[in-house]
Amino acid sequence: MIPKTYLEFEKSLELSHVPKKWSDGLKSAWYDAKGDWEASHNIAQDMHNTLGSWIHAYLHRKEGDRFNAGYWYRLAKKEYTTITLGEELKVIVEYMIKNKT
């Protein structure tokens, strides 16, 4: 089931596998939240749209690669953010839930 709230997304982290019917963006966020940066990055880098660029930016910021993150934020048409990584992940997930992406 696709989450309707961030709380439902958080609850899904108890699962051992990402739900197959989820969008690539939600899958990428799920893997990151589960601590699998590599799986999350593999999905995000294959998303050739602004959402994929935003997730990609977030992941490189998390990695500590400010230069690369800045590039992806520009592609996503987003400012380089100063909120915490946890807050940004929540914003991204809530955006995807709201926009059904």
N, CA, C and O atoms as a GROMACS GRO file, in nm:
protein
  404
    1MET      N    1   0.084  -0.118   0.000
    1MET     CA    2   0.000   0.000   0.000
    1MET      C    3   0.089   0.125   0.000
    1MET      O    4   0.186   0.133   0.075
    2ILE      N    5   0.055   0.221  -0.082
    2ILE     CA    6   0.131   0.346  -0.091
    2ILE      C    7   0.097   0.430   0.032
    2ILE      O    8  -0.020   0.447   0.065
    3PRO      N    9   0.198   0.483   0.099
    3PRO     CA   10   0.171   0.560   0.221
    3PRO      C   11   0.092   0.688   0.191
    3PRO      O   12   0.109   0.751   0.087
    4LYS      N   13   0.005   0.722   0.284
    4LYS     CA   14  -0.074   0.845   0.271
    4LYS      C   15  -0.020   0.956   0.360
    4LYS      O   16  -0.058   1.072   0.346
    5THR      N   17   0.070   0.921   0.451
    5THR     CA   18   0.132   1.017   0.541
    5THR      C   19   0.278   0.978   0.564
    5THR      O   20   0.319   0.867   0.532
    6TYR      N   21   0.354   1.072   0.618
    6TYR     CA   22   0.493   1.041   0.650
    6TYR      C   23   0.499   0.934   0.759
    6TYR      O   24   0.588   0.849   0.759
    7LEU      N   25   0.405   0.939   0.851
    7LEU     CA   26   0.400   0.839   0.957
    7LEU      C   27   0.382   0.698   0.899
    7LEU      O   28   0.443   0.603   0.947
    8GLU      N   29   0.297   0.685   0.798
    8GLU     CA   30   0.281   0.555   0.731
    8GLU      C   31   0.411   0.514   0.661
    8GLU      O   32   0.447   0.396   0.660
    9PHE      N   33   0.480   0.612   0.602
    9PHE     CA   34   0.609   0.582   0.540
    9PHE      C   35   0.706   0.530   0.646
    9PHE      O   36   0.773   0.429   0.624
   10GLU      N   37   0.712   0.597   0.761
   10GLU     CA   38   0.801   0.553   0.869
   10GLU      C   39   0.764   0.412   0.915
   10GLU      O   40   0.853   0.330   0.941
   11LYS      N   41   0.636   0.384   0.925
   11LYS     CA   42   0.590   0.252   0.968
   11LYS      C   43   0.637   0.144   0.869
   11LYS      O   44   0.667   0.031   0.908
   12SER      N   45   0.642   0.179   0.741
   12SER     CA   46   0.684   0.083   0.638
   12SER      C   47   0.829   0.040   0.656
   12SER      O   48   0.870  -0.062   0.601
   13LEU      N   49   0.906   0.116   0.732
   13LEU     CA   50   1.046   0.082   0.752
   13LEU      C   51   1.063  -0.045   0.835
   13LEU      O   52   1.172  -0.101   0.843
   14GLU      N   53   0.953  -0.091   0.895
   14GLU     CA   54   0.955  -0.217   0.968
   14GLU      C   55   0.954  -0.337   0.872
   14GLU      O   56   0.987  -0.448   0.912
   15LEU      N   57   0.916  -0.312   0.747
   15LEU     CA   58   0.913  -0.419   0.648
   15LEU      C   59   1.055  -0.460   0.609
   15LEU      O   60   1.148  -0.381   0.619
   16SER      N   61   1.070  -0.584   0.565
   16SER     CA   62   1.202  -0.629   0.523
   16SER      C   63   1.231  -0.597   0.377
   16SER      O   64   1.347  -0.597   0.335
   17HIS      N   65   1.125  -0.570   0.298
   17HIS     CA   66   1.142  -0.535   0.156
   17HIS      C   67   1.055  -0.415   0.123
   17HIS      O   68   0.947  -0.396   0.179
   18VAL      N   69   1.104  -0.334   0.031
   18VAL     CA   70   1.028  -0.218  -0.015
   18VAL      C   71   0.906  -0.268  -0.094
   18VAL      O   72   0.918  -0.361  -0.173
   19PRO      N   73   0.790  -0.207  -0.073
   19PRO     CA   74   0.672  -0.248  -0.151
   19PRO      C   75   0.695  -0.229  -0.302
   19PRO      O   76   0.738  -0.122  -0.345
   20LYS      N   77   0.667  -0.331  -0.380
   20LYS     CA   78   0.696  -0.330  -0.523
   20LYS      C   79   0.614  -0.227  -0.601
   20LYS      O   80   0.661  -0.177  -0.704
   21LYS      N   81   0.495  -0.195  -0.554
   21LYS     CA   82   0.409  -0.104  -0.628
   21LYS      C   83   0.443   0.044  -0.606
   21LYS      O   84   0.383   0.131  -0.667
   22TRP      N   85   0.538   0.071  -0.519
   22TRP     CA   86   0.576   0.210  -0.492
   22TRP      C   87   0.649   0.269  -0.612
   22TRP      O   88   0.709   0.198  -0.693
   23SER      N   89   0.643   0.402  -0.621
   23SER     CA   90   0.719   0.474  -0.723
   23SER      C   91   0.869   0.460  -0.695
   23SER      O   92   0.909   0.427  -0.583
   24ASP      N   93   0.949   0.486  -0.796
   24ASP     CA   94   1.095   0.482  -0.776
   24ASP      C   95   1.139   0.582  -0.670
   24ASP      O   96   1.229   0.553  -0.591
   25GLY      N   97   1.077   0.699  -0.668
   25GLY     CA   98   1.114   0.800  -0.568
   25GLY      C   99   1.091   0.751  -0.426
   25GLY      O  100   1.177   0.767  -0.340
   26LEU      N  101   0.974   0.693  -0.401
   26LEU     CA  102   0.945   0.640  -0.267
   26LEU      C  103   1.038   0.524  -0.233
   26LEU      O  104   1.082   0.511  -0.119
   27LYS      N  105   1.067   0.441  -0.332
   27LYS     CA  106   1.160   0.330  -0.308
   27LYS      C  107   1.298   0.383  -0.270
   27LYS      O  108   1.362   0.333  -0.177
   28SER      N  109   1.343   0.484  -0.341
   28SER     CA  110   1.473   0.543  -0.313
   28SER      C  111   1.477   0.600  -0.171
   28SER      O  112   1.574   0.578  -0.098
   29ALA      N  113   1.372   0.672  -0.134
   29ALA     CA  114   1.365   0.729   0.002
   29ALA      C  115   1.362   0.619   0.107
   29ALA      O  116   1.425   0.631   0.211
   30TRP      N  117   1.288   0.512   0.079
   30TRP     CA  118   1.277   0.400   0.172
   30TRP      C  119   1.414   0.336   0.196
   30TRP      O  120   1.453   0.312   0.310
   31TYR      N  121   1.487   0.309   0.088
   31TYR     CA  122   1.619   0.249   0.105
   31TYR      C  123   1.711   0.340   0.185
   31TYR      O  124   1.787   0.294   0.270
   32ASP      N  125   1.706   0.470   0.157
   32ASP     CA  126   1.790   0.562   0.233
   32ASP      C  127   1.752   0.558   0.381
   32ASP      O  128   1.839   0.551   0.468
   33ALA      N  129   1.621   0.563   0.410
   33ALA     CA  130   1.575   0.562   0.548
   33ALA      C  131   1.613   0.432   0.619
   33ALA      O  132   1.629   0.430   0.741
   34LYS      N  133   1.627   0.325   0.543
   34LYS     CA  134   1.668   0.195   0.598
   34LYS      C  135   1.820   0.185   0.613
   34LYS      O  136   1.872   0.086   0.665
   35GLY      N  137   1.892   0.288   0.567
   35GLY     CA  138   2.038   0.288   0.581
   35GLY      C  139   2.113   0.232   0.462
   35GLY      O  140   2.233   0.208   0.471
   36ASP      N  141   2.043   0.212   0.351
   36ASP     CA  142   2.109   0.158   0.231
   36ASP      C  143   2.126   0.271   0.128
   36ASP      O  144   2.050   0.281   0.032
   37TRP      N  145   2.227   0.354   0.151
   37TRP     CA  146   2.254   0.469   0.065
   37TRP      C  147   2.275   0.425  -0.079
   37TRP      O  148   2.225   0.488  -0.173
   38GLU      N  149   2.349   0.317  -0.097
   38GLU     CA  150   2.385   0.270  -0.231
   38GLU      C  151   2.261   0.232  -0.312
   38GLU      O  152   2.248   0.271  -0.428
   39ALA      N  153   2.169   0.156  -0.253
   39ALA     CA  154   2.046   0.118  -0.324
   39ALA      C  155   1.964   0.242  -0.356
   39ALA      O  156   1.907   0.253  -0.465
   40SER      N  157   1.957   0.333  -0.261
   40SER     CA  158   1.883   0.457  -0.283
   40SER      C  159   1.944   0.536  -0.398
   40SER      O  160   1.871   0.586  -0.484
   41HIS      N  161   2.074   0.548  -0.399
   41HIS     CA  162   2.145   0.622  -0.503
   41HIS      C  163   2.127   0.557  -0.640
   41HIS      O  164   2.110   0.627  -0.740
   42ASN      N  165   2.132   0.424  -0.645
   42ASN     CA  166   2.114   0.354  -0.773
   42ASN      C  167   1.979   0.386  -0.836
   42ASN      O  168   1.969   0.401  -0.957
   43ILE      N  169   1.876   0.396  -0.754
   43ILE     CA  170   1.744   0.430  -0.805
   43ILE      C  171   1.740   0.576  -0.848
   43ILE      O  172   1.696   0.608  -0.958
   44ALA      N  173   1.786   0.665  -0.761
   44ALA     CA  174   1.779   0.809  -0.788
   44ALA      C  175   1.855   0.847  -0.915
   44ALA      O  176   1.809   0.932  -0.992
   45GLN      N  177   1.969   0.787  -0.938
   45GLN     CA  178   2.048   0.826  -1.056
   45GLN      C  179   1.983   0.782  -1.186
   45GLN      O  180   2.020   0.830  -1.293
   46ASP      N  181   1.887   0.691  -1.178
   46ASP     CA  182   1.814   0.649  -1.298
   46ASP      C  183   1.682   0.723  -1.315
   46ASP      O  184   1.608   0.696  -1.409
   47MET      N  185   1.653   0.816  -1.225
   47MET     CA  186   1.532   0.898  -1.235
   47MET      C  187   1.570   1.028  -1.306
   47MET      O  188   1.630   1.116  -1.245
   48HIS      N  189   1.537   1.038  -1.430
   48HIS     CA  190   1.579   1.153  -1.512
   48HIS      C  191   1.472   1.261  -1.514
   48HIS      O  192   1.414   1.293  -1.618
   49ASN      N  193   1.447   1.316  -1.394
   49ASN     CA  194   1.350   1.425  -1.379
   49ASN      C  195   1.391   1.509  -1.257
   49ASN      O  196   1.489   1.478  -1.189
   50THR      N  197   1.317   1.615  -1.231
   50THR     CA  198   1.356   1.705  -1.121
   50THR      C  199   1.347   1.635  -0.985
   50THR      O  200   1.428   1.663  -0.897
   51LEU      N  201   1.251   1.544  -0.967
   51LEU     CA  202   1.243   1.472  -0.840
   51LEU      C  203   1.366   1.384  -0.821
   51LEU      O  204   1.424   1.380  -0.712
   52GLY      N  205   1.406   1.315  -0.925
   52GLY     CA  206   1.527   1.234  -0.916
   52GLY      C  207   1.650   1.318  -0.884
   52GLY      O  208   1.736   1.277  -0.807
   53SER      N  209   1.656   1.437  -0.944
   53SER     CA  210   1.768   1.528  -0.915
   53SER      C  211   1.765   1.574  -0.770
   53SER      O  212   1.870   1.586  -0.706
   54TRP      N  213   1.645   1.599  -0.719
   54TRP     CA  214   1.632   1.643  -0.579
   54TRP      C  215   1.678   1.532  -0.483
   54TRP      O  216   1.754   1.557  -0.390
   55ILE      N  217   1.632   1.410  -0.507
   55ILE     CA  218   1.673   1.298  -0.422
   55ILE      C  219   1.824   1.278  -0.435
   55ILE      O  220   1.892   1.254  -0.335
   56HIS      N  221   1.874   1.287  -0.556
   56HIS     CA  222   2.018   1.272  -0.582
   56HIS      C  223   2.096   1.378  -0.505
   56HIS      O  224   2.199   1.349  -0.445
   57ALA      N  225   2.047   1.502  -0.507
   57ALA     CA  226   2.112   1.611  -0.433
   57ALA      C  227   2.116   1.580  -0.284
   57ALA      O  228   2.220   1.593  -0.220
   58TYR      N  229   2.002   1.540  -0.230
   58TYR     CA  230   1.993   1.504  -0.088
   58TYR      C  231   2.094   1.395  -0.053
   58TYR      O  232   2.164   1.404   0.048
   59LEU      N  233   2.103   1.293  -0.137
   59LEU     CA  234   2.194   1.182  -0.109
   59LEU      C  235   2.340   1.227  -0.110
   59LEU      O  236   2.419   1.182  -0.027
   60HIS      N  237   2.377   1.314  -0.204
   60HIS     CA  238   2.516   1.361  -0.206
   60HIS      C  239   2.544   1.458  -0.092
   60HIS      O  240   2.657   1.465  -0.044
   61ARG      N  241   2.443   1.532  -0.048
   61ARG     CA  242   2.460   1.615   0.071
   61ARG      C  243   2.484   1.525   0.191
   61ARG      O  244   2.570   1.552   0.275
   62LYS      N  245   2.408   1.418   0.200
   62LYS     CA  246   2.423   1.322   0.310
   62LYS      C  247   2.563   1.260   0.307
   62LYS      O  248   2.625   1.238   0.412
   63GLU      N  249   2.611   1.234   0.188
   63GLU     CA  250   2.743   1.175   0.169
   63GLU      C  251   2.855   1.273   0.208
   63GLU      O  252   2.968   1.233   0.235
   64GLY      N  253   2.821   1.402   0.210
   64GLY     CA  254   2.920   1.503   0.243
   64GLY      C  255   2.984   1.566   0.120
   64GLY      O  256   3.080   1.642   0.133
   65ASP      N  257   2.934   1.535   0.003
   65ASP     CA  258   2.987   1.588  -0.123
   65ASP      C  259   2.908   1.713  -0.162
   65ASP      O  260   2.817   1.708  -0.244
   66ARG      N  261   2.945   1.826  -0.100
   66ARG     CA  262   2.873   1.951  -0.119
   66ARG      C  263   2.873   1.996  -0.266
   66ARG      O  264   2.772   2.045  -0.315
   67PHE      N  265   2.984   1.980  -0.334
   67PHE     CA  266   2.994   2.024  -0.473
   67PHE      C  267   2.895   1.947  -0.561
   67PHE      O  268   2.819   2.007  -0.637
   68ASN      N  269   2.898   1.815  -0.551
   68ASN     CA  270   2.809   1.732  -0.631
   68ASN      C  271   2.663   1.756  -0.592
   68ASN      O  272   2.576   1.761  -0.679
   69ALA      N  273   2.637   1.770  -0.464
   69ALA     CA  274   2.500   1.799  -0.418
   69ALA      C  275   2.451   1.930  -0.479
   69ALA      O  276   2.337   1.939  -0.524
   70GLY      N  277   2.537   2.031  -0.480
   70GLY     CA  278   2.500   2.160  -0.538
   70GLY      C  279   2.460   2.148  -0.683
   70GLY      O  280   2.365   2.212  -0.727
   71TYR      N  281   2.532   2.068  -0.757
   71TYR     CA  282   2.500   2.045  -0.898
   71TYR      C  283   2.359   1.987  -0.912
   71TYR      O  284   2.280   2.033  -0.994
   72TRP      N  285   2.328   1.886  -0.831
   72TRP     CA  286   2.197   1.820  -0.839
   72TRP      C  287   2.085   1.910  -0.790
   72TRP      O  288   1.974   1.907  -0.843
   73TYR      N  289   2.112   1.992  -0.687
   73TYR     CA  290   2.010   2.088  -0.642
   73TYR      C  291   1.977   2.185  -0.756
   73TYR      O  292   1.860   2.218  -0.777
   74ARG      N  293   2.078   2.231  -0.827
   74ARG     CA  294   2.053   2.321  -0.939
   74ARG      C  295   1.968   2.253  -1.046
   74ARG      O  296   1.875   2.315  -1.099
   75LEU      N  297   1.998   2.128  -1.078
   75LEU     CA  298   1.916   2.054  -1.176
   75LEU      C  299   1.772   2.038  -1.127
   75LEU      O  300   1.678   2.036  -1.206
   76ALA      N  301   1.756   2.025  -0.995
   76ALA     CA  302   1.623   2.008  -0.938
   76ALA      C  303   1.551   2.142  -0.920
   76ALA      O  304   1.435   2.147  -0.879
   77LYS      N  305   1.622   2.251  -0.952
   77LYS     CA  306   1.568   2.386  -0.934
   77LYS      C  307   1.534   2.414  -0.787
   77LYS      O  308   1.430   2.472  -0.755
   78LYS      N  309   1.624   2.370  -0.699
   78LYS     CA  310   1.611   2.386  -0.554
   78LYS      C  311   1.733   2.459  -0.501
   78LYS      O  312   1.844   2.445  -0.554
   79GLU      N  313   1.711   2.535  -0.397
   79GLU     CA  314   1.823   2.598  -0.326
   79GLU      C  315   1.894   2.491  -0.242
   79GLU      O  316   1.831   2.395  -0.196
   80TYR      N  317   2.023   2.508  -0.223
   80TYR     CA  318   2.097   2.418  -0.133
   80TYR      C  319   2.040   2.442   0.007
   80TYR      O  320   2.046   2.554   0.058
   81THR      N  321   1.986   2.341   0.067
   81THR     CA  322   1.913   2.358   0.192
   81THR      C  323   2.003   2.354   0.314
   81THR      O  324   2.114   2.300   0.310
   82THR      N  325   1.954   2.410   0.423
   82THR     CA  326   2.027   2.408   0.549
   82THR      C  327   1.951   2.330   0.656
   82THR      O  328   1.997   2.321   0.770
   83ILE      N  329   1.834   2.274   0.620
   83ILE     CA  330   1.762   2.193   0.718
   83ILE      C  331   1.837   2.062   0.739
   83ILE      O  332   1.924   2.026   0.660
   84THR      N  333   1.803   1.992   0.845
   84THR     CA  334   1.872   1.866   0.872
   84THR      C  335   1.838   1.764   0.763
   84THR      O  336   1.740   1.778   0.691
   85LEU      N  337   1.921   1.664   0.754
   85LEU     CA  338   1.896   1.557   0.656
   85LEU      C  339   1.764   1.487   0.684
   85LEU      O  340   1.689   1.456   0.591
   86GLY      N  341   1.735   1.463   0.810
   86GLY     CA  342   1.608   1.400   0.846
   86GLY      C  343   1.488   1.485   0.805
   86GLY      O  344   1.388   1.433   0.756
   87GLU      N  345   1.501   1.616   0.826
   87GLU     CA  346   1.393   1.706   0.786
   87GLU      C  347   1.377   1.708   0.634
   87GLU      O  348   1.265   1.709   0.582
   88GLU      N  349   1.490   1.707   0.563
   88GLU     CA  350   1.480   1.709   0.417
   88GLU      C  351   1.419   1.581   0.364
   88GLU      O  352   1.337   1.586   0.272
   89LEU      N  353   1.456   1.468   0.420
   89LEU     CA  354   1.395   1.342   0.375
   89LEU      C  355   1.244   1.347   0.397
   89LEU      O  356   1.167   1.304   0.311
   90LYS      N  357   1.202   1.400   0.510
   90LYS     CA  358   1.058   1.411   0.538
   90LYS      C  359   0.990   1.502   0.436
   90LYS      O  360   0.882   1.470   0.387
   91VAL      N  361   1.052   1.615   0.403
   91VAL     CA  362   0.996   1.708   0.304
   91VAL      C  363   0.984   1.639   0.168
   91VAL      O  364   0.882   1.653   0.100
   92ILE      N  365   1.085   1.565   0.130
   92ILE     CA  366   1.083   1.495   0.001
   92ILE      C  367   0.972   1.389   0.000
   92ILE      O  368   0.894   1.381  -0.096
   93VAL      N  369   0.964   1.310   0.105
   93VAL     CA  370   0.862   1.205   0.110
   93VAL      C  371   0.722   1.267   0.110
   93VAL      O  372   0.633   1.220   0.039
   94GLU      N  373   0.703   1.372   0.190
   94GLU     CA  374   0.571   1.437   0.193
   94GLU      C  375   0.535   1.497   0.057
   94GLU      O  376   0.418   1.495   0.017
   95TYR      N  377   0.634   1.549  -0.013
   95TYR     CA  378   0.612   1.601  -0.149
   95TYR      C  379   0.563   1.488  -0.240
   95TYR      O  380   0.468   1.505  -0.316
   96MET      N  381   0.630   1.373  -0.233
   96MET     CA  382   0.592   1.260  -0.319
   96MET      C  383   0.452   1.209  -0.284
   96MET      O  384   0.374   1.175  -0.373
   97ILE      N  385   0.421   1.202  -0.157
   97ILE     CA  386   0.288   1.156  -0.115
   97ILE      C  387   0.181   1.253  -0.164
   97ILE      O  388   0.080   1.212  -0.221
   98LYS      N  389   0.205   1.382  -0.143
   98LYS     CA  390   0.107   1.484  -0.183
   98LYS      C  391   0.085   1.484  -0.334
   98LYS      O  392  -0.029   1.496  -0.380
   99ASN      N  393   0.193   1.470  -0.409
   99ASN     CA  394   0.187   1.478  -0.555
   99ASN      C  395   0.174   1.342  -0.624
   99ASN      O  396   0.175   1.332  -0.747
  100LYS      N  397   0.162   1.238  -0.542
  100LYS     CA  398   0.147   1.102  -0.593
  100LYS      C  399   0.256   1.067  -0.697
  100LYS      O  400   0.228   1.013  -0.804
  101THR      N  401   0.379   1.101  -0.661
  101THR     CA  402   0.492   1.072  -0.751
  101THR      C  403   0.581   0.964  -0.694
  101THR      O  404   0.681   0.927  -0.756
   0.00000   0.00000   0.00000
